[in-house]
Amino acid sequence: MSLLVRPGQKARALLVGLLVGGGSPAAFFWGLAMVLPKNEATMGYVLFDMIFAMAGAFAGIMAANSLKSE
């Protein structure tokens, strides 16, 4: 956002924030829909697996950071 909006431009910051905040998830999930299997059940299983994998990865990163600081 700092590349697109200078400080003090509230209207432009709101517009860019809405476009980036709405466009990024839409583009991401559209890309996933193109790559993932077309069967709805299989696509759901893959998406849930990805969510759980990201949660596990985040937990691993947090655990590694806490061990590193001791």
C-alpha positions in Angstrom: 0.0 0.0 0.0 2.8 2.4 0.8 3.9 2.2 -2.9 0.4 3.2 -4.1 -0.7 5.7 -1.4 1.1 8.6 0.0 0.5 9.6 3.7 -2.6 11.7 4.2 -4.6 10.4 1.2 -7.4 8.7 3.1 -9.8 8.3 0.2 -7.2 6.7 -2.0 -6.0 4.5 0.9 -9.6 3.3 1.4 -10.0 2.6 -2.4 -6.7 0.7 -2.7 -7.4 -1.2 0.5 -10.7 -2.4 -0.7 -9.3 -3.4 -4.1 -6.3 -5.2 -2.6 -8.3 -6.8 0.2 -11.1 -8.0 -2.1 -9.0 -8.8 -5.1 -6.3 -10.8 -3.5 -8.5 -13.5 -2.0 -10.6 -13.7 -5.1 -7.6 -14.2 -7.3 -6.1 -16.7 -4.9 -9.2 -18.9 -4.7 -9.8 -18.6 -8.5 -6.3 -19.9 -9.0 -6.9 -22.7 -6.6 -10.1 -23.6 -8.4 -8.2 -23.8 -11.7 -5.6 -26.2 -10.2 -7.6 -28.3 -7.8 -9.8 -31.3 -8.8 -13.2 -30.4 -10.2 -15.1 -32.8 -7.9 -16.6 -30.7 -5.1 -15.9 -33.2 -2.4 -12.3 -33.8 -3.4 -11.8 -30.0 -3.7 -13.2 -29.5 -0.2 -10.9 -32.2 1.2 -7.9 -30.6 -0.4 -8.8 -27.1 0.9 -9.4 -28.4 4.5 -6.1 -30.3 4.3 -4.3 -27.1 3.2 -5.9 -25.1 6.1 -4.8 -27.7 8.6 -1.3 -27.9 7.0 -1.0 -24.1 7.3 -2.1 -24.2 11.0 0.4 -27.0 11.7 3.2 -25.0 9.9 2.3 -21.9 11.9 2.4 -23.9 15.2 5.8 -25.4 14.2 7.2 -21.9 13.4 5.9 -20.6 16.8 7.4 -23.6 18.6 10.7 -23.2 16.9 10.9 -19.4 17.7 10.1 -20.1 21.3 12.8 -22.7 21.6 15.3 -20.4 19.9 14.7 -17.5 22.4 15.5 -19.7 25.5 
